[in-house]
């Protein structure tokens, strides 16, 4: 049995930019540190990069002539990876908290669960409130809907209804999103 090889992540990173001898254009606009900006032949630009012990990287291939920069390519990839990691870490993650009711939840339990729902919304989490119908209790679906709508009304100042109560199988579900 032959294994299919996975593409190397570094190779795919390096394919984004043409470097050194992979640059095919006869002339390039050269930029970078310690370089006189101007249009050079690719051979001369490669020689300048080689003298500095750096790489010639094509950063804008669609320009006429293509723009190339003299830089340490491995360091550039490392910095880019670090930047991507920071951006990914700052991305907001949506947390969904669930609260479950029965169709005939009494007032004390309702108030207790409402306090938790309020806390979740204040913390910035989305709320999934649902009524679970066991056995023949499905005949009380109106009570379940009334319960969820009452919850939405009570939590109006903390969150807004994202999805109205909807019956799916033996569950009636409603989503609330926190107010900013």
C-alpha positions in Angstrom: 0.0 0.0 0.0 1.5 3.4 -1.1 1.0 6.4 1.1 0.2 9.7 -0.5 2.7 12.3 0.7 1.3 15.4 2.4 2.5 18.7 0.8 5.2 20.3 2.9 4.0 23.5 4.5 7.3 25.2 4.0 7.3 24.4 0.3 3.8 25.9 -0.1 5.0 29.0 1.8 8.0 29.4 -0.5 5.8 29.0 -3.6 4.1 32.3 -2.8 7.2 34.3 -3.8 9.7 33.7 -6.5 13.2 33.9 -5.0 16.7 34.2 -6.5 17.1 32.1 -9.7 13.3 31.4 -9.9 12.7 35.0 -11.0 12.2 34.9 -14.8 11.8 38.6 -15.7 14.8 40.1 -17.6 14.6 43.4 -15.6 13.4 44.1 -12.0 12.8 47.2 -9.9 15.1 46.7 -6.9 14.2 47.9 -3.3 15.5 47.0 0.1 17.9 48.2 2.8 21.5 49.2 1.7 20.3 49.1 -1.9 20.1 52.0 -4.4 16.5 51.8 -5.6 16.2 51.5 -9.4 15.6 49.2 -12.4 18.3 46.6 -12.8 18.8 43.5 -14.9 17.9 40.3 -13.0 21.5 39.1 -13.1 22.8 42.4 -11.6 20.1 42.3 -8.9 21.0 38.7 -8.0 24.7 39.8 -7.8 23.8 42.7 -5.4 21.8 40.4 -3.2 24.5 37.7 -3.2 27.2 40.3 -2.2 25.1 41.1 0.9 24.5 37.4 1.6 20.7 37.9 1.2 18.0 36.7 -1.1 16.3 38.5 -4.0 12.5 38.1 -3.5 9.9 39.0 -6.0 7.2 40.9 -3.9 5.1 42.5 -6.7 5.1 40.2 -9.8 2.3 42.1 -11.6 4.2 45.4 -11.7 6.1 46.5 -14.8 9.0 45.7 -14.2 8.3 43.3 -11.3 9.4 44.7 -7.9 12.0 42.7 -6.0 13.4 43.2 -2.5 16.8 42.2 -1.1 16.1 40.5 2.2 16.8 37.4 4.3 13.9 35.2 3.0 13.9 32.7 5.9 13.7 35.5 8.4 10.9 37.1 6.4 8.9 33.8 6.4 9.5 33.5 10.2 8.2 37.1 10.8 5.2 36.5 8.6 4.4 33.2 10.5 4.7 35.1 13.8 2.4 37.8 12.6 -0.2 35.3 11.5 0.0 33.6 14.8 -0.7 36.9 16.7 -3.6 37.7 14.4 -5.1 34.2 15.0 -4.7 34.6 18.7 -6.5 37.9 18.7 -9.4 36.5 16.7 -12.5 36.3 18.8 -13.8 32.9 19.7 -17.6 32.5 20.0 -18.7 30.7 23.1 -22.1 29.2 23.2 -23.6 28.4 26.6 -26.7 26.3 26.9 -29.7 26.5 29.3 -32.2 23.7 29.4 -35.8 23.9 30.6 -38.6 21.5 30.9 -42.1 22.5 29.5 -43.4 22.9 33.1 -40.4 24.5 34.8 -41.6 26.2 38.0 -40.9 29.9 38.9 -37.9 29.2 41.3 -36.1 27.1 38.7 -36.9 29.6 36.0 -35.5 32.5 38.1 -32.3 30.5 38.9 -31.7 29.7 35.3 -32.5 33.2 34.2 -29.7 34.5 36.5 -27.2 32.1 34.9 -28.4 33.2 31.4 -27.9 36.9 32.5 -24.4 36.1 33.7 -23.5 34.3 30.4 -24.7 37.2 28.3 -22.8 39.7 30.5 -19.6 37.7 29.9 -20.2 38.0 26.1 -21.2 34.4 25.4 -24.0 33.5 23.1 -26.9 31.7 24.8 -28.8 28.7 23.5 -32.0 28.2 25.6 -34.1 25.2 24.9 -37.1 23.3 26.2 -36.7 19.6 26.1 -39.9 17.6 25.8 -39.8 14.1 27.3 -42.3 11.4 26.3 -45.8 12.8 25.9 -44.9 16.2 27.2 -44.8 17.4 23.5 -48.4 18.3 24.0 -47.2 21.3 26.0 -45.3 22.9 23.2 -47.2 26.2 23.6 -46.0 26.3 27.2 -42.5 25.8 26.0 -42.7 28.6 23.5 -44.3 30.9 26.1 -41.4 30.1 28.5 -38.7 30.9 25.9 -40.4 34.1 24.9 -40.7 35.1 28.5 -37.0 34.5 28.9 -36.2 36.6 25.9 -38.3 39.4 27.3 -36.7 39.2 30.7 -33.2 39.2 29.2 -34.0 42.0 26.7 -31.5 44.5 28.3 -28.6 42.0 28.2 -29.1 40.3 24.8 -31.1 40.2 21.7 -32.9 37.3 20.1 -30.9 35.9 17.2 -33.3 33.0 16.4 -36.9 32.8 17.6 -38.1 29.6 19.3 -38.2 26.8 16.8 -39.3 23.2 17.4 -36.8 20.6 16.2 -37.8 17.1 17.1 -38.3 17.0 20.9 -36.5 20.3 21.5 -37.6 23.9 21.1 -34.6 26.1 20.7 -33.9 29.8 20.8 -30.6 31.7 20.5 -29.7 35.0 22.2 -26.7 37.1 21.4 -25.1 39.5 23.9 -25.6 43.2 23.4 -22.3 45.1 22.8 
